[in-house]
């Protein structure tokens, strides 16, 4: 019985790995939606130029291969380029919410340590 469970688990895991494609938010301004990027895309991007934010996939890894998983200012012609390597990581809402939640947790911990 354990052998069957292990085999089924292995097949499910391998299928998930083989069929997995990077999923990123794609669009410009406030209009964007989730999109499957294809098997060649390793990074999601968020480019900010002249106050306009464009999200998408780095299908060729040209922008993000050397930069890695971070934001960098690429000059006035390109603007700020943010690269990240997990699904739907190029959404401002998710990043802002995660940061705010982390900050609130940190502050609550500090307050609790001073109260006791």
Biopython code that builds the backbone (N, CA, C, O; Angstrom):
import numpy as np
from Bio.PDB.StructureBuilder import StructureBuilder

atoms = [
    (1, "UNK", "N", (0.816, -1.197, 0.000)),
    (1, "UNK", "CA", (0.000, 0.000, 0.000)),
    (1, "UNK", "C", (0.862, 1.265, 0.000)),
    (1, "UNK", "O", (0.580, 2.210, -0.737)),
    (2, "UNK", "N", (1.916, 1.282, 0.831)),
    (2, "UNK", "CA", (2.801, 2.444, 0.871)),
    (2, "UNK", "C", (3.481, 2.674, -0.471)),
    (2, "UNK", "O", (3.707, 3.818, -0.865)),
    (3, "UNK", "N", (3.811, 1.583, -1.182)),
    (3, "UNK", "CA", (4.449, 1.695, -2.492)),
    (3, "UNK", "C", (3.543, 2.359, -3.507)),
    (3, "UNK", "O", (4.003, 3.156, -4.324)),
    (4, "UNK", "N", (2.251, 2.038, -3.465)),
    (4, "UNK", "CA", (1.287, 2.629, -4.398)),
    (4, "UNK", "C", (1.130, 4.121, -4.109)),
    (4, "UNK", "O", (1.117, 4.936, -5.031)),
    (5, "UNK", "N", (1.012, 4.472, -2.849)),
    (5, "UNK", "CA", (0.871, 5.879, -2.470)),
    (5, "UNK", "C", (2.103, 6.666, -2.901)),
    (5, "UNK", "O", (1.983, 7.773, -3.426)),
    (6, "UNK", "N", (3.275, 6.101, -2.682)),
    (6, "UNK", "CA", (4.521, 6.764, -3.066)),
    (6, "UNK", "C", (4.607, 6.938, -4.579)),
    (6, "UNK", "O", (5.044, 7.986, -5.055)),
    (7, "UNK", "N", (4.199, 5.931, -5.333)),
    (7, "UNK", "CA", (4.226, 6.003, -6.794)),
    (7, "UNK", "C", (3.273, 7.081, -7.305)),
    (7, "UNK", "O", (3.640, 7.874, -8.172)),
    (8, "UNK", "N", (2.052, 7.112, -6.770)),
    (8, "UNK", "CA", (1.073, 8.122, -7.187)),
    (8, "UNK", "C", (1.590, 9.526, -6.852)),
    (8, "UNK", "O", (1.466, 10.444, -7.662)),
    (9, "UNK", "N", (2.162, 9.686, -5.670)),
    (9, "UNK", "CA", (2.721, 10.975, -5.259)),
    (9, "UNK", "C", (3.833, 11.412, -6.209)),
    (9, "UNK", "O", (3.884, 12.576, -6.607)),
    (10, "UNK", "N", (4.715, 10.496, -6.574)),
    (10, "UNK", "CA", (5.826, 10.808, -7.479)),
    (10, "UNK", "C", (5.315, 11.225, -8.852)),
    (10, "UNK", "O", (5.834, 12.173, -9.442)),
    (11, "UNK", "N", (4.306, 10.529, -9.369)),
    (11, "UNK", "CA", (3.744, 10.860, -10.686)),
    (11, "UNK", "C", (3.103, 12.244, -10.655)),
    (11, "UNK", "O", (3.281, 13.028, -11.587)),
    (12, "UNK", "N", (2.360, 12.550, -9.597)),
    (12, "UNK", "CA", (1.727, 13.865, -9.480)),
    (12, "UNK", "C", (2.783, 14.965, -9.417)),
    (12, "UNK", "O", (2.646, 15.993, -10.080)),
    (13, "UNK", "N", (3.823, 14.758, -8.633)),
    (13, "UNK", "CA", (4.893, 15.764, -8.519)),
    (13, "UNK", "C", (5.613, 15.964, -9.840)),
    (13, "UNK", "O", (5.875, 17.101, -10.232)),
    (14, "UNK", "N", (5.936, 14.886, -10.529)),
    (14, "UNK", "CA", (6.630, 15.000, -11.812)),
    (14, "UNK", "C", (5.761, 15.684, -12.848)),
    (14, "UNK", "O", (6.262, 16.480, -13.643)),
    (15, "UNK", "N", (4.470, 15.391, -12.857)),
    (15, "UNK", "CA", (3.559, 16.038, -13.794)),
    (15, "UNK", "C", (3.503, 17.534, -13.528)),
    (15, "UNK", "O", (3.492, 18.331, -14.466)),
    (16, "UNK", "N", (3.467, 17.918, -12.273)),
    (16, "UNK", "CA", (3.431, 19.342, -11.926)),
    (16, "UNK", "C", (4.700, 20.041, -12.381)),
    (16, "UNK", "O", (4.637, 21.174, -12.858)),
    (17, "UNK", "N", (5.849, 19.394, -12.245)),
    (17, "UNK", "CA", (7.119, 19.995, -12.651)),
    (17, "UNK", "C", (7.198, 20.120, -14.162)),
    (17, "UNK", "O", (7.634, 21.150, -14.675)),
    (18, "UNK", "N", (6.782, 19.087, -14.879)),
    (18, "UNK", "CA", (6.872, 19.084, -16.338)),
    (18, "UNK", "C", (5.936, 20.118, -16.950)),
    (18, "UNK", "O", (6.304, 20.780, -17.920)),
    (19, "UNK", "N", (4.729, 20.270, -16.399)),
    (19, "UNK", "CA", (3.752, 21.168, -17.007)),
    (19, "UNK", "C", (3.805, 22.591, -16.453)),
    (19, "UNK", "O", (3.070, 23.461, -16.922)),
    (20, "UNK", "N", (4.651, 22.836, -15.478)),
    (20, "UNK", "CA", (4.681, 24.160, -14.852)),
    (20, "UNK", "C", (5.270, 25.200, -15.797)),
    (20, "UNK", "O", (6.328, 24.992, -16.392)),
    (21, "UNK", "N", (4.578, 26.304, -15.923)),
    (21, "UNK", "CA", (5.063, 27.459, -16.660)),
    (21, "UNK", "C", (4.978, 28.649, -15.727)),
    (21, "UNK", "O", (4.100, 28.714, -14.867)),
    (22, "UNK", "N", (5.878, 29.577, -15.896)),
    (22, "UNK", "CA", (5.842, 30.798, -15.091)),
    (22, "UNK", "C", (4.551, 31.536, -15.407)),
    (22, "UNK", "O", (4.180, 31.666, -16.573)),
    (23, "UNK", "N", (3.870, 32.016, -14.384)),
    (23, "UNK", "CA", (2.671, 32.826, -14.560)),
    (23, "UNK", "C", (2.958, 34.212, -13.988)),
    (23, "UNK", "O", (3.404, 34.343, -12.848)),
    (24, "UNK", "N", (2.695, 35.245, -14.792)),
    (24, "UNK", "CA", (2.977, 36.625, -14.388)),
    (24, "UNK", "C", (1.768, 37.501, -14.685)),
    (24, "UNK", "O", (0.904, 37.147, -15.488)),
    (25, "UNK", "N", (1.728, 38.651, -14.019)),
    (25, "UNK", "CA", (0.749, 39.655, -14.394)),
    (25, "UNK", "C", (1.258, 40.356, -15.641)),
    (25, "UNK", "O", (2.455, 40.606, -15.782)),
    (26, "UNK", "N", (0.329, 40.674, -16.555)),
    (26, "UNK", "CA", (0.699, 41.320, -17.807)),
    (26, "UNK", "C", (-0.257, 42.474, -18.077)),
    (26, "UNK", "O", (-1.469, 42.336, -17.912)),
    (27, "UNK", "N", (0.292, 43.608, -18.490)),
    (27, "UNK", "CA", (-0.538, 44.755, -18.818)),
    (27, "UNK", "C", (0.172, 46.050, -18.490)),
    (27, "UNK", "O", (1.339, 46.056, -18.097)),
    (28, "UNK", "N", (-0.557, 47.159, -18.658)),
    (28, "UNK", "CA", (0.025, 48.475, -18.438)),
    (28, "UNK", "C", (-0.911, 49.314, -17.580)),
    (28, "UNK", "O", (-2.133, 49.186, -17.662)),
    (29, "UNK", "N", (-0.322, 50.172, -16.758)),
    (29, "UNK", "CA", (-1.129, 51.020, -15.878)),
    (29, "UNK", "C", (-1.831, 50.184, -14.827)),
    (29, "UNK", "O", (-1.207, 49.365, -14.152)),
    (30, "UNK", "N", (-3.135, 50.394, -14.691)),
    (30, "UNK", "CA", (-3.914, 49.626, -13.718)),
    (30, "UNK", "C", (-4.635, 48.451, -14.353)),
    (30, "UNK", "O", (-5.303, 47.687, -13.657)),
    (31, "UNK", "N", (-4.511, 48.296, -15.660)),
    (31, "UNK", "CA", (-5.171, 47.209, -16.379)),
    (31, "UNK", "C", (-4.195, 46.063, -16.604)),
    (31, "UNK", "O", (-3.362, 46.128, -17.508)),
    (32, "UNK", "N", (-4.288, 45.025, -15.800)),
    (32, "UNK", "CA", (-3.436, 43.865, -16.012)),
    (32, "UNK", "C", (-4.128, 42.608, -15.523)),
    (32, "UNK", "O", (-5.020, 42.658, -14.676)),
    (33, "UNK", "N", (-3.701, 41.480, -16.073)),
    (33, "UNK", "CA", (-4.290, 40.190, -15.727)),
    (33, "UNK", "C", (-3.202, 39.124, -15.714)),
    (33, "UNK", "O", (-2.091, 39.349, -16.193)),
    (34, "UNK", "N", (-3.532, 37.967, -15.166)),
    (34, "UNK", "CA", (-2.575, 36.866, -15.113)),
    (34, "UNK", "C", (-2.409, 36.263, -16.498)),
    (34, "UNK", "O", (-3.364, 36.172, -17.269)),
    (35, "UNK", "N", (-1.181, 35.851, -16.802)),
    (35, "UNK", "CA", (-0.911, 35.225, -18.091)),
    (35, "UNK", "C", (0.133, 34.133, -17.915)),
    (35, "UNK", "O", (1.061, 34.279, -17.119)),
    (36, "UNK", "N", (-0.018, 33.037, -18.657)),
    (36, "UNK", "CA", (1.008, 31.998, -18.686)),
    (36, "UNK", "C", (2.096, 32.450, -19.642)),
    (36, "UNK", "O", (1.815, 32.852, -20.772)),
    (37, "UNK", "N", (3.342, 32.383, -19.184)),
    (37, "UNK", "CA", (4.445, 32.966, -19.946)),
    (37, "UNK", "C", (5.115, 32.000, -20.916)),
    (37, "UNK", "O", (5.848, 32.444, -21.800)),
    (38, "UNK", "N", (4.897, 30.733, -20.787)),
    (38, "UNK", "CA", (5.588, 29.769, -21.631)),
    (38, "UNK", "C", (6.783, 29.184, -20.906)),
    (38, "UNK", "O", (7.197, 29.675, -19.856)),
    (39, "UNK", "N", (7.321, 28.147, -21.471)),
    (39, "UNK", "CA", (8.389, 27.403, -20.792)),
    (39, "UNK", "C", (9.730, 28.131, -20.797)),
    (39, "UNK", "O", (10.602, 27.797, -19.995)),
    (40, "UNK", "N", (9.921, 29.111, -21.672)),
    (40, "UNK", "CA", (11.203, 29.823, -21.739)),
    (40, "UNK", "C", (11.320, 30.960, -20.735)),
    (40, "UNK", "O", (12.424, 31.440, -20.480)),
    (41, "UNK", "N", (10.212, 31.397, -20.163)),
    (41, "UNK", "CA", (10.238, 32.551, -19.253)),
    (41, "UNK", "C", (10.562, 32.109, -17.836)),
    (41, "UNK", "O", (9.842, 31.303, -17.247)),
    (42, "UNK", "N", (11.636, 32.633, -17.300)),
    (42, "UNK", "CA", (12.023, 32.342, -15.925)),
    (42, "UNK", "C", (11.672, 33.477, -14.977)),
    (42, "UNK", "O", (11.640, 33.278, -13.763)),
    (43, "UNK", "N", (11.407, 34.668, -15.514)),
    (43, "UNK", "CA", (11.173, 35.843, -14.677)),
    (43, "UNK", "C", (9.902, 36.582, -15.083)),
    (43, "UNK", "O", (9.515, 36.590, -16.251)),
    (44, "UNK", "N", (9.264, 37.200, -14.094)),
    (44, "UNK", "CA", (8.222, 38.195, -14.323)),
    (44, "UNK", "C", (8.899, 39.562, -14.230)),
    (44, "UNK", "O", (9.898, 39.721, -13.529)),
    (45, "UNK", "N", (8.347, 40.544, -14.942)),
    (45, "UNK", "CA", (8.941, 41.882, -14.927)),
    (45, "UNK", "C", (7.902, 42.937, -14.568)),
    (45, "UNK", "O", (6.703, 42.765, -14.786)),
    (46, "UNK", "N", (8.401, 44.021, -14.017)),
    (46, "UNK", "CA", (7.605, 45.230, -13.802)),
    (46, "UNK", "C", (8.528, 46.388, -14.150)),
    (46, "UNK", "O", (9.525, 46.621, -13.467)),
    (47, "UNK", "N", (8.196, 47.109, -15.209)),
    (47, "UNK", "CA", (9.029, 48.215, -15.684)),
    (47, "UNK", "C", (8.272, 49.518, -15.447)),
    (47, "UNK", "O", (7.115, 49.658, -15.846)),
    (48, "UNK", "N", (8.940, 50.472, -14.793)),
    (48, "UNK", "CA", (8.347, 51.782, -14.537)),
    (48, "UNK", "C", (9.152, 52.829, -15.290)),
    (48, "UNK", "O", (10.340, 53.023, -15.030)),
    (49, "UNK", "N", (8.486, 53.505, -16.232)),
    (49, "UNK", "CA", (9.136, 54.543, -17.036)),
    (49, "UNK", "C", (8.189, 55.729, -17.138)),
    (49, "UNK", "O", (7.054, 55.581, -17.589)),
    (50, "UNK", "N", (8.641, 56.885, -16.728)),
    (50, "UNK", "CA", (7.853, 58.122, -16.769)),
    (50, "UNK", "C", (6.512, 57.947, -16.054)),
    (50, "UNK", "O", (5.492, 58.466, -16.508)),
    (51, "UNK", "N", (6.517, 57.221, -14.945)),
    (51, "UNK", "CA", (5.311, 57.032, -14.150)),
    (51, "UNK", "C", (4.357, 55.974, -14.671)),
    (51, "UNK", "O", (3.324, 55.718, -14.052)),
    (52, "UNK", "N", (4.679, 55.360, -15.786)),
    (52, "UNK", "CA", (3.823, 54.304, -16.350)),
    (52, "UNK", "C", (4.427, 52.951, -16.009)),
    (52, "UNK", "O", (5.604, 52.699, -16.269)),
    (53, "UNK", "N", (3.606, 52.081, -15.423)),
    (53, "UNK", "CA", (4.057, 50.753, -15.017)),
    (53, "UNK", "C", (3.562, 49.726, -16.025)),
    (53, "UNK", "O", (2.375, 49.677, -16.351)),
    (54, "UNK", "N", (4.487, 48.908, -16.514)),
    (54, "UNK", "CA", (4.152, 47.830, -17.435)),
    (54, "UNK", "C", (4.621, 46.519, -16.826)),
    (54, "UNK", "O", (5.770, 46.394, -16.402)),
    (55, "UNK", "N", (3.720, 45.541, -16.785)),
    (55, "UNK", "CA", (4.037, 44.231, -16.216)),
    (55, "UNK", "C", (4.028, 43.191, -17.322)),
    (55, "UNK", "O", (3.303, 43.329, -18.307)),
    (56, "UNK", "N", (4.837, 42.146, -17.157)),
    (56, "UNK", "CA", (4.852, 41.089, -18.157)),
    (56, "UNK", "C", (5.827, 39.986, -17.820)),
    (56, "UNK", "O", (6.270, 39.845, -16.680)),
    (57, "UNK", "N", (6.156, 39.200, -18.845)),
    (57, "UNK", "CA", (7.084, 38.080, -18.737)),
    (57, "UNK", "C", (8.380, 38.444, -19.453)),
    (57, "UNK", "O", (8.356, 39.117, -20.484)),
    (58, "UNK", "N", (9.493, 38.008, -18.915)),
    (58, "UNK", "CA", (10.772, 38.155, -19.622)),
    (58, "UNK", "C", (11.003, 36.843, -20.361)),
    (58, "UNK", "O", (11.723, 35.967, -19.883)),
    (59, "UNK", "N", (10.386, 36.718, -21.530)),
    (59, "UNK", "CA", (10.397, 35.448, -22.269)),
    (59, "UNK", "C", (11.785, 35.056, -22.767)),
    (59, "UNK", "O", (12.049, 33.874, -22.989)),
    (60, "UNK", "N", (12.658, 36.015, -22.942)),
    (60, "UNK", "CA", (14.000, 35.703, -23.446)),
    (60, "UNK", "C", (15.065, 35.792, -22.359)),
    (60, "UNK", "O", (16.232, 35.496, -22.614)),
    (61, "UNK", "N", (14.682, 36.192, -21.161)),
    (61, "UNK", "CA", (15.600, 36.379, -20.029)),
    (61, "UNK", "C", (16.659, 37.448, -20.297)),
    (61, "UNK", "O", (17.666, 37.504, -19.592)),
    (62, "UNK", "N", (16.446, 38.295, -21.303)),
    (62, "UNK", "CA", (17.428, 39.333, -21.627)),
    (62, "UNK", "C", (17.501, 40.376, -20.517)),
    (62, "UNK", "O", (18.594, 40.778, -20.118)),
    (63, "UNK", "N", (16.348, 40.819, -20.014)),
    (63, "UNK", "CA", (16.350, 41.861, -18.982)),
    (63, "UNK", "C", (16.814, 41.337, -17.631)),
    (63, "UNK", "O", (17.508, 42.038, -16.894)),
    (64, "UNK", "N", (16.437, 40.116, -17.306)),
    (64, "UNK", "CA", (16.588, 39.649, -15.923)),
    (64, "UNK", "C", (17.722, 38.656, -15.684)),
    (64, "UNK", "O", (18.070, 38.403, -14.530)),
    (65, "UNK", "N", (18.293, 38.101, -16.710)),
    (65, "UNK", "CA", (19.318, 37.065, -16.523)),
    (65, "UNK", "C", (20.463, 37.551, -15.640)),
    (65, "UNK", "O", (20.833, 36.872, -14.682)),
    (66, "UNK", "N", (21.020, 38.703, -15.945)),
    (66, "UNK", "CA", (22.140, 39.227, -15.156)),
    (66, "UNK", "C", (21.687, 39.974, -13.908)),
    (66, "UNK", "O", (22.400, 40.003, -12.905)),
    (67, "UNK", "N", (20.512, 40.571, -13.968)),
    (67, "UNK", "CA", (20.011, 41.360, -12.841)),
    (67, "UNK", "C", (19.553, 40.479, -11.690)),
    (67, "UNK", "O", (19.782, 40.800, -10.523)),
    (68, "UNK", "N", (18.911, 39.377, -12.019)),
    (68, "UNK", "CA", (18.406, 38.496, -10.970)),
    (68, "UNK", "C", (17.109, 39.003, -10.365)),
    (68, "UNK", "O", (16.382, 39.781, -10.982)),
    (69, "UNK", "N", (16.836, 38.562, -9.175)),
    (69, "UNK", "CA", (15.561, 38.767, -8.498)),
    (69, "UNK", "C", (15.581, 40.060, -7.671)),
    (69, "UNK", "O", (15.645, 40.018, -6.442)),
    (70, "UNK", "N", (15.525, 41.216, -8.363)),
    (70, "UNK", "CA", (15.555, 42.510, -7.672)),
    (70, "UNK", "C", (15.140, 43.621, -8.628)),
    (70, "UNK", "O", (14.910, 43.378, -9.812)),
    (71, "UNK", "N", (15.048, 44.838, -8.107)),
    (71, "UNK", "CA", (14.759, 46.023, -8.915)),
    (71, "UNK", "C", (16.048, 46.802, -9.134)),
    (71, "UNK", "O", (16.905, 46.858, -8.252)),
    (72, "UNK", "N", (16.180, 47.402, -10.313)),
    (72, "UNK", "CA", (17.363, 48.207, -10.620)),
    (72, "UNK", "C", (16.970, 49.322, -11.578)),
    (72, "UNK", "O", (16.153, 49.117, -12.476)),
    (73, "UNK", "N", (17.552, 50.501, -11.386)),
    (73, "UNK", "CA", (17.319, 51.624, -12.276)),
    (73, "UNK", "C", (18.221, 51.452, -13.493)),
    (73, "UNK", "O", (19.443, 51.385, -13.363)),
    (74, "UNK", "N", (17.610, 51.381, -14.680)),
    (74, "UNK", "CA", (18.350, 51.148, -15.919)),
    (74, "UNK", "C", (18.577, 52.427, -16.715)),
    (74, "UNK", "O", (18.949, 52.361, -17.886)),
    (75, "UNK", "N", (18.364, 53.581, -16.109)),
    (75, "UNK", "CA", (18.572, 54.842, -16.810)),
    (75, "UNK", "C", (17.276, 55.428, -17.331)),
    (75, "UNK", "O", (16.224, 54.790, -17.269)),
    (76, "UNK", "N", (17.358, 56.652, -17.847)),
    (76, "UNK", "CA", (16.149, 57.369, -18.256)),
    (76, "UNK", "C", (15.468, 56.768, -19.480)),
    (76, "UNK", "O", (14.269, 56.974, -19.668)),
    (77, "UNK", "N", (16.194, 56.034, -20.315)),
    (77, "UNK", "CA", (15.587, 55.447, -21.509)),
    (77, "UNK", "C", (14.774, 54.198, -21.189)),
    (77, "UNK", "O", (13.798, 53.901, -21.879)),
    (78, "UNK", "N", (15.165, 53.468, -20.154)),
    (78, "UNK", "CA", (14.490, 52.216, -19.807)),
    (78, "UNK", "C", (13.672, 52.361, -18.527)),
    (78, "UNK", "O", (12.580, 51.800, -18.436)),
    (79, "UNK", "N", (14.169, 53.095, -17.546)),
    (79, "UNK", "CA", (13.475, 53.263, -16.275)),
    (79, "UNK", "C", (13.880, 52.202, -15.271)),
    (79, "UNK", "O", (14.937, 51.583, -15.395)),
    (80, "UNK", "N", (13.027, 51.997, -14.271)),
    (80, "UNK", "CA", (13.301, 50.982, -13.258)),
    (80, "UNK", "C", (12.751, 49.644, -13.725)),
    (80, "UNK", "O", (11.588, 49.543, -14.114)),
    (81, "UNK", "N", (13.588, 48.624, -13.685)),
    (81, "UNK", "CA", (13.195, 47.273, -14.081)),
    (81, "UNK", "C", (13.244, 46.387, -12.846)),
    (81, "UNK", "O", (14.282, 46.267, -12.195)),
    (82, "UNK", "N", (12.109, 45.768, -12.530)),
    (82, "UNK", "CA", (12.036, 44.819, -11.420)),
    (82, "UNK", "C", (11.836, 43.428, -11.995)),
    (82, "UNK", "O", (10.955, 43.207, -12.825)),
    (83, "UNK", "N", (12.661, 42.493, -11.547)),
    (83, "UNK", "CA", (12.574, 41.105, -11.981)),
    (83, "UNK", "C", (12.311, 40.233, -10.758)),
    (83, "UNK", "O", (12.869, 40.472, -9.687)),
    (84, "UNK", "N", (11.468, 39.234, -10.919)),
    (84, "UNK", "CA", (11.206, 38.300, -9.830)),
    (84, "UNK", "C", (10.927, 36.926, -10.434)),
    (84, "UNK", "O", (10.465, 36.820, -11.570)),
    (85, "UNK", "N", (11.212, 35.881, -9.667)),
    (85, "UNK", "CA", (11.189, 34.537, -10.244)),
    (85, "UNK", "C", (10.198, 33.583, -9.587)),
    (85, "UNK", "O", (10.470, 32.389, -9.462)),
    (86, "UNK", "N", (9.044, 34.111, -9.168)),
    (86, "UNK", "CA", (7.975, 33.236, -8.689)),
    (86, "UNK", "C", (6.671, 33.657, -9.355)),
    (86, "UNK", "O", (6.562, 34.772, -9.866)),
    (87, "UNK", "N", (5.695, 32.779, -9.348)),
    (87, "UNK", "CA", (4.444, 33.059, -10.042)),
    (87, "UNK", "C", (3.750, 34.301, -9.495)),
    (87, "UNK", "O", (3.621, 34.476, -8.284)),
    (88, "UNK", "N", (3.308, 35.156, -10.408)),
    (88, "UNK", "CA", (2.533, 36.362, -10.108)),
    (88, "UNK", "C", (3.227, 37.297, -9.124)),
    (88, "UNK", "O", (2.568, 38.003, -8.360)),
    (89, "UNK", "N", (4.538, 37.299, -9.144)),
    (89, "UNK", "CA", (5.310, 38.114, -8.197)),
    (89, "UNK", "C", (5.392, 39.576, -8.611)),
    (89, "UNK", "O", (5.873, 40.400, -7.832)),
    (90, "UNK", "N", (4.939, 39.926, -9.814)),
    (90, "UNK", "CA", (5.064, 41.303, -10.290)),
    (90, "UNK", "C", (3.797, 42.134, -10.065)),
    (90, "UNK", "O", (3.510, 43.057, -10.828)),
    (91, "UNK", "N", (3.058, 41.807, -9.034)),
    (91, "UNK", "CA", (1.865, 42.566, -8.681)),
    (91, "UNK", "C", (2.162, 43.499, -7.522)),
    (91, "UNK", "O", (2.649, 43.050, -6.484)),
    (92, "UNK", "N", (1.884, 44.776, -7.670)),
    (92, "UNK", "CA", (2.134, 45.755, -6.602)),
    (92, "UNK", "C", (1.261, 45.477, -5.395)),
    (92, "UNK", "O", (1.697, 45.665, -4.259)),
    (93, "UNK", "N", (0.045, 45.035, -5.622)),
    (93, "UNK", "CA", (-0.884, 44.786, -4.524)),
    (93, "UNK", "C", (-0.350, 43.722, -3.589)),
    (93, "UNK", "O", (-0.382, 43.892, -2.371)),
    (94, "UNK", "N", (0.137, 42.633, -4.142)),
    (94, "UNK", "CA", (0.644, 41.539, -3.320)),
    (94, "UNK", "C", (1.879, 41.994, -2.554)),
    (94, "UNK", "O", (1.996, 41.720, -1.360)),
    (95, "UNK", "N", (2.797, 42.680, -3.216)),
    (95, "UNK", "CA", (4.017, 43.138, -2.561)),
    (95, "UNK", "C", (3.696, 44.135, -1.454)),
    (95, "UNK", "O", (4.239, 44.034, -0.354)),
    (96, "UNK", "N", (2.826, 45.089, -1.733)),
    (96, "UNK", "CA", (2.464, 46.092, -0.743)),
    (96, "UNK", "C", (1.780, 45.454, 0.453)),
    (96, "UNK", "O", (2.082, 45.793, 1.597)),
    (97, "UNK", "N", (0.865, 44.538, 0.198)),
    (97, "UNK", "CA", (0.167, 43.862, 1.282)),
    (97, "UNK", "C", (1.137, 43.062, 2.128)),
    (97, "UNK", "O", (1.062, 43.104, 3.356)),
    (98, "UNK", "N", (2.046, 42.334, 1.500)),
    (98, "UNK", "CA", (3.021, 41.540, 2.239)),
    (98, "UNK", "C", (3.925, 42.433, 3.076)),
    (98, "UNK", "O", (4.218, 42.105, 4.226)),
    (99, "UNK", "N", (4.366, 43.543, 2.527)),
    (99, "UNK", "CA", (5.227, 44.464, 3.259)),
    (99, "UNK", "C", (4.479, 45.052, 4.448)),
    (99, "UNK", "O", (5.013, 45.107, 5.556)),
    (100, "UNK", "N", (3.244, 45.492, 4.219)),
    (100, "UNK", "CA", (2.454, 46.087, 5.296)),
    (100, "UNK", "C", (2.192, 45.072, 6.402)),
    (100, "UNK", "O", (2.286, 45.406, 7.583)),
    (101, "UNK", "N", (1.867, 43.847, 6.033)),
    (101, "UNK", "CA", (1.628, 42.805, 7.024)),
    (101, "UNK", "C", (2.891, 42.519, 7.823)),
    (101, "UNK", "O", (2.829, 42.348, 9.040)),
    (102, "UNK", "N", (4.024, 42.466, 7.157)),
    (102, "UNK", "CA", (5.293, 42.246, 7.844)),
    (102, "UNK", "C", (5.626, 43.377, 8.795)),
    (102, "UNK", "O", (6.104, 43.144, 9.905)),
    (103, "UNK", "N", (5.374, 44.604, 8.362)),
    (103, "UNK", "CA", (5.646, 45.768, 9.198)),
    (103, "UNK", "C", (4.750, 45.777, 10.433)),
    (103, "UNK", "O", (5.220, 46.044, 11.539)),
    (104, "UNK", "N", (3.467, 45.488, 10.250)),
    (104, "UNK", "CA", (2.538, 45.436, 11.381)),
    (104, "UNK", "C", (2.951, 44.346, 12.362)),
    (104, "UNK", "O", (2.912, 44.557, 13.574)),
    (105, "UNK", "N", (3.346, 43.183, 11.848)),
    (105, "UNK", "CA", (3.789, 42.087, 12.710)),
    (105, "UNK", "C", (5.027, 42.488, 13.498)),
    (105, "UNK", "O", (5.116, 42.216, 14.696)),
    (106, "UNK", "N", (5.973, 43.126, 12.841)),
    (106, "UNK", "CA", (7.189, 43.581, 13.517)),
    (106, "UNK", "C", (6.865, 44.594, 14.614)),
    (106, "UNK", "O", (7.369, 44.486, 15.732)),
    (107, "UNK", "N", (6.029, 45.571, 14.295)),
    (107, "UNK", "CA", (5.652, 46.577, 15.287)),
    (107, "UNK", "C", (4.903, 45.961, 16.461)),
    (107, "UNK", "O", (5.139, 46.335, 17.610)),
    (108, "UNK", "N", (4.005, 45.024, 16.186)),
    (108, "UNK", "CA", (3.269, 44.356, 17.266)),
    (108, "UNK", "C", (4.224, 43.596, 18.175)),
    (108, "UNK", "O", (4.056, 43.599, 19.395)),
    (109, "UNK", "N", (5.217, 42.950, 17.594)),
    (109, "UNK", "CA", (6.212, 42.233, 18.390)),
    (109, "UNK", "C", (7.029, 43.167, 19.258)),
    (109, "UNK", "O", (7.296, 42.864, 20.421)),
    (110, "UNK", "N", (7.430, 44.308, 18.698)),
    (110, "UNK", "CA", (8.192, 45.293, 19.473)),
    (110, "UNK", "C", (7.369, 45.868, 20.620)),
    (110, "UNK", "O", (7.865, 46.013, 21.738)),
    (111, "UNK", "N", (6.119, 46.193, 20.341)),
    (111, "UNK", "CA", (5.242, 46.734, 21.381)),
    (111, "UNK", "C", (5.021, 45.697, 22.480)),
    (111, "UNK", "O", (5.068, 46.024, 23.666)),
    (112, "UNK", "N", (4.783, 44.457, 22.085)),
    (112, "UNK", "CA", (4.563, 43.392, 23.066)),
    (112, "UNK", "C", (5.794, 43.175, 23.936)),
    (112, "UNK", "O", (5.663, 42.890, 25.126)),
    (113, "UNK", "N", (6.984, 43.306, 23.364)),
    (113, "UNK", "CA", (8.200, 43.095, 24.153)),
    (113, "UNK", "C", (8.427, 44.231, 25.154)),
    (113, "UNK", "O", (8.999, 44.000, 26.218)),
    (114, "UNK", "N", (7.993, 45.443, 24.836)),
    (114, "UNK", "CA", (8.142, 46.563, 25.765)),
    (114, "UNK", "C", (7.068, 46.565, 26.849)),
    (114, "UNK", "O", (7.313, 47.040, 27.958)),
    (115, "UNK", "N", (5.892, 46.043, 26.545)),
    (115, "UNK", "CA", (4.790, 46.017, 27.502)),
    (115, "UNK", "C", (5.074, 45.022, 28.618)),
    (115, "UNK", "O", (4.756, 45.289, 29.777)),
    (116, "UNK", "N", (5.659, 43.893, 28.292)),
    (116, "UNK", "CA", (5.916, 42.850, 29.303)),
    (116, "UNK", "C", (7.226, 43.065, 29.898)),
    (116, "UNK", "O", (7.640, 42.301, 30.771)),
]
sb = StructureBuilder()
sb.init_structure("model")
sb.init_model(0)
sb.init_chain("A")
sb.init_seg("    ")
for serial, (resi, resn, name, xyz) in enumerate(atoms, 1):
    if name == "N":
        sb.init_residue(resn, " ", resi, " ")
    sb.init_atom(name, np.array(xyz, "f"), 0.0, 1.0, " ", f" {name:<3s}", serial, name[0])
structure = sb.get_structure()
